[in-house]
Amino acid sequence: MIVWTLFLLAVVFILALDLGVFNKTPHIISTKEASKWTLVWVTLSFLFSGVIYWLYTTDYIDNPDALKPSVAAMKFITGYLIELSLSVDNIFVIAIIFASFKIPQKYQHRVLFWGILGAIVFRGLMIFFGVMLINKFTWTTYVFGIFLIFTAVKMLFSGEDEDFHPKDSFVYKTLGKIIPITSHMEHEKFFILTETGKKAATPLFVALIVIEVMDVLFAVDSVPAILAITSDPFLVFSSNIFAILGLRSMYFFLANMLAKFSYLEYSLVAILAFVGLKMLLHDFFHVPEWASLGFIALSLLVGILVSLKFGEEKVLTDSEKE
């Protein structure tokens, strides 16, 4: 519990430092600033794998699967890369939500900050129950495996005609029945008083709620994916948290370049299919950790390189069709 407590305190400290010091004044985050923070988070995540190695050489953390320190470190990195890669789809949706509710760029960081706090809580609960199910009912491993393969196939054949319209969503309509929604914004406030004296939710709050709900839906895919790598609670949770913490900077880094990474979707399909098959065949065939890590890293690398080479051509072709 000491390690868990220290880890959570460190996360709270980082978030407080982020909002209270580095982003105390709302401002537009440039691509240069976002790329710097993205590099910082990726570096910290890989350095934390060294902490994982050290922890699993001691008795400071529970080791329910009796993992060797090197294996634990590789599982953490593999899980982190899976979560990071699956976050790309999340970034596309966040961009659509911000555009739909016309959220000014200088206030987007604030929305994402509070969105991350909610994501940490919801991911923690989903991981807790996911690990509990796998440990209590071994057959749930096959259920998760089938679900991941189904998700991969659906992603592969869904095409680009399934547009997401936040204002037509169930979340937006339900929220409107609970509290009045105004299109007026007053700085970075989530709620304001209308001329009639009633409290109304601003587009910032509406965007926050929609992002929170969408993150839960994305977690339905990502949590089973990382449980295919390990059911160790600390490894699953810590890799998830590092990916979530780096999501904001990665969003601002990629927001203006999303079209260039149009082929990365196929990398996500390959990764989901791989971890799904790994779950289904775990009783018959053991995939070494280095092989899992290598496949995921290679899938991401190929997706990025192909996107950079052909992404712009695909965008031009699509625009010509329109």
C-alpha positions in Angstrom: 0.0 0.0 0.0 2.9 2.3 0.5 3.9 2.2 -3.1 0.3 2.7 -4.2 -0.1 5.7 -1.9 3.2 7.3 -3.0 2.3 6.7 -6.7 -1.2 8.3 -6.3 0.3 11.2 -4.3 2.9 11.8 -7.1 0.0 11.9 -9.7 -1.9 14.4 -7.6 1.3 16.5 -7.1 2.0 16.5 -10.9 -1.6 17.5 -11.7 -1.5 20.3 -9.1 1.8 21.5 -10.5 0.4 21.4 -14.0 -2.7 23.5 -13.4 -1.4 25.7 -10.6 2.0 26.5 -12.0 2.6 25.6 -15.7 -0.9 26.4 -16.9 -2.1 28.8 -14.3 -3.1 31.3 -17.0 -5.2 30.0 -19.9 -3.2 30.2 -23.1 -3.1 28.7 -26.6 -0.7 25.7 -26.4 1.6 25.8 -29.4 2.8 22.8 -31.3 6.3 23.5 -30.0 5.2 23.5 -26.4 3.0 20.4 -26.9 5.9 18.5 -28.5 8.2 19.4 -25.6 5.7 18.1 -23.0 4.9 15.0 -25.1 8.7 14.2 -25.1 8.8 14.8 -21.3 5.9 12.4 -20.7 7.2 9.7 -23.0 10.6 10.0 -21.3 9.2 9.8 -17.8 7.1 6.8 -18.8 10.1 4.9 -20.0 12.2 5.9 -17.0 9.4 4.7 -14.8 10.0 1.2 -16.3 13.3 1.4 -14.4 11.4 2.1 -11.2 9.2 -0.9 -12.0 12.3 -3.1 -12.4 13.6 -1.9 -9.0 10.2 -2.4 -7.3 9.9 -6.0 -8.5 13.4 -6.8 -7.1 12.1 -5.9 -3.7 9.1 -6.7 -1.5 7.7 -3.2 -1.6 5.0 -4.2 -4.1 2.8 -7.3 -4.4 3.8 -9.6 -7.2 0.8 -11.9 -7.6 2.1 -13.4 -10.9 5.7 -13.9 -9.6 7.1 -11.8 -12.4 10.8 -11.3 -12.9 11.9 -7.6 -12.7 12.8 -7.5 -16.4 9.5 -9.1 -17.5 7.6 -6.7 -15.2 9.4 -3.7 -16.8 8.6 -5.0 -20.4 5.0 -5.6 -19.5 4.7 -2.0 -18.2 6.2 -0.6 -21.5 4.0 -2.9 -23.6 0.9 -1.9 -21.7 1.9 1.8 -22.0 2.4 1.6 -25.7 -1.0 -0.1 -26.1 -2.8 2.5 -24.1 -0.9 5.3 -26.0 -1.7 3.9 -29.4 -5.4 3.4 -28.5 -5.5 7.0 -27.3 -5.1 8.2 -30.9 -8.8 7.4 -31.6 -9.6 9.3 -28.5 -7.8 12.3 -29.8 -9.8 12.3 -33.0 -13.0 12.3 -31.0 -11.8 15.1 -28.6 -11.0 17.3 -31.6 -14.5 16.8 -32.9 -16.1 17.6 -29.5 -14.1 20.8 -29.2 -15.0 21.9 -32.7 -18.6 21.1 -32.2 -19.0 23.1 -29.1 -16.6 25.9 -30.4 -14.3 25.7 -27.4 -11.5 28.3 -27.7 -8.0 26.8 -27.9 -6.9 28.6 -24.7 -9.5 26.9 -22.6 -9.1 23.4 -24.1 -6.3 22.5 -21.7 -8.6 23.2 -18.7 -11.3 20.9 -20.0 -8.8 18.1 -20.6 -7.2 18.6 -17.2 -10.5 17.9 -15.4 -11.3 15.2 -17.9 -8.2 13.4 -16.9 -9.1 13.5 -13.2 -12.4 11.7 -14.1 -10.6 9.3 -16.4 -8.2 8.3 -13.6 -11.2 7.4 -11.3 -13.2 5.5 -14.0 -10.1 3.7 -15.3 -9.2 2.7 -11.8 -12.6 1.2 -11.2 -12.6 -0.6 -14.5 -9.2 -2.1 -13.9 -10.1 -3.2 -10.4 -13.2 -5.1 -11.6 -11.4 -6.4 -14.7 -8.5 -7.9 -12.7 -11.0 -9.3 -10.2 -13.0 -11.0 -13.0 -10.0 -12.5 -14.6 -8.6 -13.8 -11.3 -12.0 -15.1 -10.2 -13.4 -16.4 -13.5 -10.6 -17.6 -15.8 -13.1 -17.9 -18.7 -13.5 -14.1 -18.8 -10.1 -14.1 -20.6 -11.7 -15.7 -23.6 -14.6 -13.2 -23.5 -12.2 -10.3 -23.5 -10.2 -11.9 -26.3 -13.3 -12.4 -28.5 -14.4 -8.8 -27.7 -11.0 -7.4 -28.8 -11.0 -9.3 -32.1 -14.6 -8.2 -32.7 -13.6 -4.6 -32.1 -10.6 -5.0 -34.5 -12.8 -6.4 -37.2 -15.4 -3.7 -36.7 -12.8 -1.0 -36.8 -11.3 -2.4 -40.0 -14.7 -2.5 -41.9 -16.4 0.5 -40.3 -15.1 2.9 -42.9 -15.3 6.7 -42.5 -19.0 7.1 -42.8 -19.7 6.7 -39.0 -19.4 10.4 -38.1 -19.8 11.4 -34.5 -22.0 14.4 -33.8 -21.7 15.4 -30.1 -24.8 17.6 -30.1 -26.9 14.7 -31.4 -25.5 12.3 -28.7 -27.5 10.8 -25.9 -25.2 12.4 -23.4 -25.9 16.0 -24.7 -29.6 15.5 -24.8 -29.7 13.9 -21.3 -27.6 16.7 -19.8 -29.9 19.3 -21.3 -32.8 17.7 -19.4 -30.9 17.9 -16.1 -29.5 21.4 -16.3 -30.0 24.4 -18.8 -27.3 24.6 -21.4 -26.1 28.0 -22.7 -24.0 28.7 -25.7 -22.5 31.7 -23.9 -19.0 31.4 -22.3 -17.6 33.5 -19.5 -13.8 32.9 -19.5 -13.1 29.4 -18.2 -16.2 29.0 -16.1 -18.1 25.7 -16.3 -21.3 27.3 -15.0 -22.8 30.8 -15.2 -25.9 32.6 -14.1 -28.4 33.5 -16.9 -30.3 36.7 -17.1 -33.2 35.0 -15.2 -30.9 34.1 -12.4 -30.8 30.4 -13.1 -27.5 28.4 -13.2 -26.6 27.1 -16.7 -23.9 24.9 -18.0 -21.4 26.5 -20.4 -20.1 24.7 -23.5 -16.9 24.0 -21.5 -18.8 21.8 -19.0 -20.8 20.1 -21.7 -17.6 19.3 -23.6 -16.1 17.9 -20.4 -19.0 15.6 -19.7 -19.1 14.3 -23.3 -15.3 13.7 -23.2 -15.7 11.8 -19.9 -18.4 9.5 -21.3 -16.4 8.9 -24.5 -13.3 8.0 -22.4 -15.3 5.4 -20.5 -16.4 3.9 -23.9 -12.8 3.9 -25.1 -11.7 2.3 -21.9 -14.0 -0.7 -22.7 -11.5 -1.5 -25.5 -8.3 -0.4 -23.9 -8.6 -2.0 -20.4 -9.2 -5.6 -21.8 -6.3 -5.0 -24.3 -3.9 -4.3 -21.5 -5.3 -7.2 -19.4 -4.1 -9.4 -22.2 -0.6 -8.4 -21.4 -0.8 -8.7 -17.6 -3.4 -8.9 -14.8 -1.0 -7.4 -12.3 -3.0 -4.5 -10.9 -0.1 -2.1 -10.4 1.3 -2.6 -13.9 -2.1 -2.2 -15.5 -3.0 0.9 -13.5 0.4 2.7 -13.7 0.7 2.2 -17.5 -2.8 3.5 -17.9 -2.1 6.5 -15.8 1.1 7.4 -17.7 -0.8 7.2 -21.0 -3.7 9.3 -19.7 -1.3 12.0 -18.2 0.5 12.3 -21.5 -2.8 12.4 -23.5 -3.2 16.2 -23.2 0.1 17.2 -24.6 -0.2 14.5 -27.3 -3.6 16.0 -28.2 -2.2 19.5 -28.7 0.8 18.0 -30.6 -1.3 15.9 -33.0 -4.5 18.0 -33.2 -3.3 19.9 -36.2 -1.7 16.9 -37.9 -4.4 14.2 -37.5 -4.9 13.9 -41.2 -1.3 12.9 -41.6 -1.8 9.8 -39.5 -4.8 8.4 -41.3 -3.2 5.0 -41.7 -2.4 4.6 -38.0 -5.9 3.1 -37.7 -4.6 -0.1 -39.3 -1.9 -0.3 -36.7 -4.6 -0.2 -34.0 -6.5 -3.0 -35.8 -3.4 -5.1 -35.8 -2.6 -4.5 -32.2 -6.2 -5.3 -31.0 -6.3 -8.4 -33.1 -2.9 -9.5 -31.8 -3.8 -9.1 -28.1 -7.2 -10.7 -28.7 -5.6 -13.8 -30.2 -3.0 -13.8 -27.4 -5.9 -14.0 -24.9 -7.6 -16.8 -26.7 -4.5 -18.9 -27.2 -2.8 -18.3 -23.9 -3.4 -21.9 -22.7 -1.9 -23.3 -25.9 0.8 -20.9 -27.0 3.0 -18.6 -25.0 4.1 -15.4 -26.6 7.3 -14.0 -25.0 7.1 -10.5 -23.6 9.8 -9.3 -26.0 7.8 -10.6 -28.9 4.6 -8.8 -27.8 6.5 -5.5 -27.2 8.3 -5.9 -30.6 5.1 -6.5 -32.5 3.3 -3.5 -30.9 6.2 -1.2 -31.4 6.7 -2.4 -35.0 2.9 -1.9 -35.8 3.0 1.6 -34.5 6.2 2.4 -36.4 4.9 1.0 -39.7 1.6 2.9 -39.2 3.4 6.2 -38.6 5.8 5.8 -41.5 3.1 4.8 -44.0 0.9 7.7 -42.8 3.7 10.2 -43.2 4.4 8.9 -46.7 0.8 8.4 -48.0 -1.4 10.3 -45.5 -1.5 13.6 -47.4 -2.2 11.8 -50.7 -5.2 10.1 -49.0 -6.5 13.4 -47.6 -6.3 14.9 -51.1 -8.1 12.0 -52.6 -10.9 12.1 -50.0 -11.3 15.9 -50.6 -11.6 15.4 -54.3 -14.4 12.8 -53.7 -16.3 15.4 -51.7 
